[in-house]
Amino acid sequence: MARTFLTAGWANLVLLTFEVPEDLVQASIHPSLAPDLVDGRAHASLVAFDFQDTRLLGQRIPGYVNFPEINLRTYVRSGDRRGVSFVGELVPKRMIARLARALYNEPYRATVMRSKTEIDGDRVSVEHRWRWKGAQQRLAATGRDVRAAAPDGVERLFKEHEWGFGTGHSGALLSYRVQHPEWSTRQVTDVAWDVDFEQQYGKRWAFLGDARPISTIFAVGSEVMVSMPGSS
């Protein structure tokens, strides 16, 4: 069993999932991985959430306990293991970005970010704002009525993944486990975003600026454990 590197609460996860070309996913992942297709189609998700009570190797680091993250991820397979691989990840802390690049060789970058959560009874609204190359970006959602996800529904396919995959500094496939209980979701009553995908993730992803998501999920979240990476 790999040693746990990070524990944290992941709260109020908003996932906008888009259908994308299979060859684009294949070009973005380790060559030993394959796109994890749903009904013969590949997908990528823009994900926004908040880290809470973060601990590295069991220890809280002052100033690095609560912070937001924005990422673009694809869905992949390694044999019978289903997981995700990241196109890009943003956090507001340079040390976190450097540590993730050093240990996991993940495409983390640091930038100016803020998140806001408002709760009114069973109604929860979140808003994420960040800057990249001088441009303001935004993702916001409102949801209510917490419910369990259907065991065979599309929500479960996009939000429940036990494995993360990447490419190590040597070029080898890296994998790490992400463990958490199955997430309940809120009924999405409103969602809005203003993201320059080309500026954020490169020219190949520019088409997402005109795309509509095939799925929008607002997950409650839970405590999460992430293992140290290992070669696969």
C-alpha positions as a printed NumPy array, in Angstrom:
array([[  0.   ,   0.   ,   0.   ],
       [  1.479,   3.346,  -1.04 ],
       [  2.022,   5.889,   1.718],
       [ -0.56 ,   8.656,   2.019],
       [  0.921,  11.967,   0.94 ],
       [ -2.032,  14.314,   1.29 ],
       [ -5.321,  14.385,   3.166],
       [ -7.845,  17.176,   2.76 ],
       [-11.47 ,  18.013,   2.392],
       [-12.49 ,  18.624,  -1.206],
       [-15.618,  20.766,  -1.082],
       [-18.224,  21.954,  -3.57 ],
       [-16.796,  20.456,  -6.743],
       [-18.2  ,  21.853,  -9.986],
       [-17.504,  19.701, -13.061],
       [-18.275,  20.875, -16.579],
       [-17.741,  17.882, -18.865],
       [-17.302,  18.23 , -22.625],
       [-17.134,  15.726, -25.443],
       [-13.672,  16.016, -27.048],
       [-11.815,  14.272, -29.903],
       [-10.321,  10.944, -28.889],
       [ -7.055,  11.721, -30.655],
       [ -6.717,  14.959, -28.667],
       [ -6.938,  13.021, -25.412],
       [ -4.458,  10.421, -26.687],
       [ -1.99 ,  13.166, -27.612],
       [ -2.278,  14.661, -24.118],
       [ -1.586,  11.543, -22.021],
       [  1.18 ,   9.024, -21.42 ],
       [  1.497,   6.72 , -24.469],
       [  0.727,   3.613, -22.393],
       [ -2.667,   5.021, -21.399],
       [ -5.858,   4.898, -23.445],
       [ -8.793,   7.316, -23.423],
       [-11.616,   5.985, -21.238],
       [-14.54 ,   6.196, -23.647],
       [-18.185,   6.572, -22.662],
       [-20.536,   5.345, -25.391],
       [-17.563,   5.472, -27.765],
       [-16.72 ,   9.113, -26.975],
       [-13.844,  10.798, -25.122],
       [-14.384,  13.574, -22.597],
       [-12.623,  16.279, -20.608],
       [-13.853,  18.156, -17.553],
       [-13.178,  21.626, -16.223],
       [-13.245,  21.206, -12.443],
       [-13.32 ,  23.822,  -9.671],
       [-13.29 ,  23.085,  -5.942],
       [-11.875,  24.082,  -2.567],
       [ -9.225,  22.341,  -0.495],
       [-10.032,  22.437,   3.23 ],
       [ -7.959,  21.328,   6.244],
       [ -5.108,  20.205,   3.991],
       [ -2.335,  18.124,   5.547],
       [  0.884,  16.946,   3.933],
       [  2.229,  13.74 ,   5.492],
       [ -0.218,  14.339,   8.329],
       [  0.908,  17.89 ,   9.088],
       [ -0.888,  21.177,   8.526],
       [  1.335,  23.869,   7.019],
       [  0.228,  27.378,   8.069],
       [ -0.972,  29.373,   5.079],
       [ -1.471,  26.217,   2.994],
       [ -4.542,  24.69 ,   4.65 ],
       [ -7.476,  26.149,   2.684],
       [ -7.285,  27.175,  -0.988],
       [ -9.085,  26.672,  -4.333],
       [ -8.031,  24.676,  -7.376],
       [ -9.098,  24.788, -11.031],
       [ -8.132,  21.976, -13.395],
       [ -8.827,  20.511, -16.815],
       [ -8.707,  16.729, -16.806],
       [ -9.237,  13.863, -19.219],
       [-10.507,  10.342, -18.537],
       [ -8.133,   7.446, -19.136],
       [ -7.517,   3.743, -18.614],
       [ -4.441,   1.762, -17.69 ],
       [ -5.47 ,  -1.855, -18.135],
       [ -8.527,  -2.302, -15.922],
       [ -7.769,   0.811, -13.858],
       [ -9.924,   3.828, -14.682],
       [ -8.676,   7.273, -13.767],
       [ -7.881,  10.816, -14.805],
       [ -4.924,  12.612, -16.348],
       [ -4.501,  16.385, -16.155],
       [ -4.034,  18.916, -18.923],
       [ -3.461,  21.764, -16.471],
       [ -3.987,  22.608, -12.79 ],
       [ -4.073,  26.004, -11.097],
       [ -3.666,  26.876,  -7.426],
       [ -2.972,  30.189,  -5.679],
       [  0.147,  28.94 ,  -3.858],
       [  3.54 ,  28.727,  -5.576],
       [  4.921,  26.225,  -3.084],
       [  2.038,  23.819,  -3.75 ],
       [  2.553,  24.09 ,  -7.499],
       [  6.296,  23.498,  -7.158],
       [  5.819,  20.511,  -4.854],
       [  3.254,  18.905,  -7.174],
       [  5.565,  19.368, -10.159],
       [  8.517,  17.961,  -8.224],
       [  6.775,  14.847,  -6.846],
       [  4.097,  14.082,  -9.428],
       [  5.383,  16.045, -12.442],
       [  1.823,  17.362, -12.706],
       [  1.139,  20.46 , -14.852],
       [  0.521,  22.738, -11.863],
       [  0.849,  26.505, -12.069],
       [  0.213,  29.224,  -9.486],
       [ -1.812,  32.34 , -10.162],
       [ -4.063,  34.861,  -8.441],
       [ -7.281,  33.06 ,  -7.449],
       [-10.189,  33.404,  -5.084],
       [-13.303,  31.433,  -4.318],
       [-16.517,  32.358,  -2.53 ],
       [-19.265,  30.129,  -1.103],
       [-22.704,  31.341,  -0.03 ],
       [-25.218,  29.109,   1.787],
       [-28.915,  29.916,   2.157],
       [-30.811,  26.958,   3.585],
       [-30.321,  24.092,   1.126],
       [-29.162,  26.502,  -1.584],
       [-25.377,  26.659,  -2.098],
       [-23.638,  29.041,  -4.512],
       [-19.941,  28.976,  -5.362],
       [-17.9  ,  31.338,  -7.491],
       [-14.286,  30.98 ,  -8.601],
       [-12.335,  33.824, -10.153],
       [ -8.744,  33.678, -11.335],
       [ -6.336,  35.485, -13.614],
       [ -4.156,  33.962, -16.307],
       [ -1.821,  36.019, -18.484],
       [ -3.611,  39.134, -17.332],
       [ -7.129,  37.968, -18.249],
       [ -9.911,  37.442, -15.732],
       [-11.581,  33.99 , -15.73 ],
       [-14.717,  32.855, -13.895],
       [-16.735,  29.749, -13.056],
       [-19.854,  29.876, -10.854],
       [-22.65 ,  27.471,  -9.959],
       [-25.695,  27.237,  -7.72 ],
       [-27.285,  24.016,  -6.517],
       [-29.728,  22.642,  -3.992],
       [-31.395,  19.424,  -2.766],
       [-28.513,  17.035,  -2.003],
       [-29.074,  13.614,  -3.52 ],
       [-27.159,  10.387,  -3.98 ],
       [-25.912,   9.697,  -7.496],
       [-27.507,   6.881,  -9.457],
       [-25.188,   3.829,  -9.376],
       [-25.13 ,   3.582, -13.173],
       [-25.664,   7.238, -14.086],
       [-23.408,   9.529, -16.08 ],
       [-22.643,  11.546, -12.929],
       [-20.848,   8.592, -11.411],
       [-18.756,   8.02 , -14.529],
       [-17.257,  11.511, -14.36 ],
       [-16.919,  12.159, -10.623],
       [-15.821,   8.803,  -9.196],
       [-12.237,   7.84 , -10.076],
       [ -9.743,   6.06 ,  -7.856],
       [ -6.605,   6.661,  -9.907],
       [ -4.615,   9.608, -11.155],
       [ -2.057,   9.083, -13.928],
       [  0.797,  11.189, -15.214],
       [  4.241,  11.076, -16.767],
       [  7.239,  11.063, -14.447],
       [ 10.369,  13.126, -14.943],
       [ 12.023,  10.062, -16.489],
       [  9.142,   9.526, -18.903],
       [  7.72 ,   6.534, -17.02 ],
       [  3.998,   6.256, -16.294],
       [  3.177,   7.409, -12.771],
       [  0.029,   6.489, -10.865],
       [ -1.404,   7.456,  -7.503],
       [ -4.555,   6.567,  -5.631],
       [ -7.291,   9.061,  -4.753],
       [ -9.621,   7.622,  -2.112],
       [-12.897,   9.065,  -0.879],
       [-16.476,   7.956,  -0.254],
       [-18.892,   8.311,  -3.142],
       [-19.984,  11.925,  -3.468],
       [-23.558,  13.104,  -3.23 ],
       [-24.559,  15.849,  -5.642],
       [-26.787,  18.914,  -5.716],
       [-29.355,  19.694,  -8.367],
       [-27.743,  22.414, -10.486],
       [-30.041,  25.414, -10.803],
       [-27.559,  27.822, -12.38 ],
       [-24.081,  27.673, -13.888],
       [-21.977,  30.269, -15.689],
       [-18.399,  30.444, -16.904],
       [-16.093,  32.762, -18.787],
       [-12.884,  30.864, -19.557],
       [-10.364,  31.449, -22.321],
       [ -9.451,  27.817, -22.946],
       [ -6.866,  28.631, -25.595],
       [ -5.031,  31.05 , -23.336],
       [ -5.322,  28.716, -20.363],
       [ -4.587,  25.315, -21.929],
       [ -3.251,  25.921, -25.44 ],
       [ -4.513,  26.191, -29.004],
       [ -5.633,  22.553, -29.215],
       [ -8.236,  23.213, -26.507],
       [ -9.534,  26.509, -27.933],
       [-12.686,  24.846, -29.323],
       [-14.012,  24.407, -25.767],
       [-14.669,  28.138, -25.708],
       [-17.622,  27.536, -28.062],
       [-18.628,  24.113, -26.723],
       [-21.519,  23.282, -24.397],
       [-21.009,  20.73 , -21.624],
       [-22.747,  17.391, -21.974],
       [-22.819,  17.122, -18.167],
       [-22.76 ,  19.627, -15.29 ],
       [-22.189,  18.227, -11.807],
       [-22.149,  20.005,  -8.438],
       [-20.718,  17.472,  -5.954],
       [-20.776,  18.03 ,  -2.203],
       [-17.317,  16.532,  -1.683],
       [-15.707,  14.8  ,   1.293],
       [-12.387,  14.052,   2.936],
       [ -9.869,  12.72 ,   0.397],
       [ -6.62 ,  10.777,   0.703],
       [ -4.   ,  10.953,  -2.072],
       [ -1.105,   8.496,  -2.106],
       [  2.511,   9.071,  -2.993],
       [  3.136,   8.497,  -6.707],
       [  4.684,   5.29 ,  -8.003],
       [  5.862,   3.989, -11.365],
       [  3.311,   1.757, -13.086]])
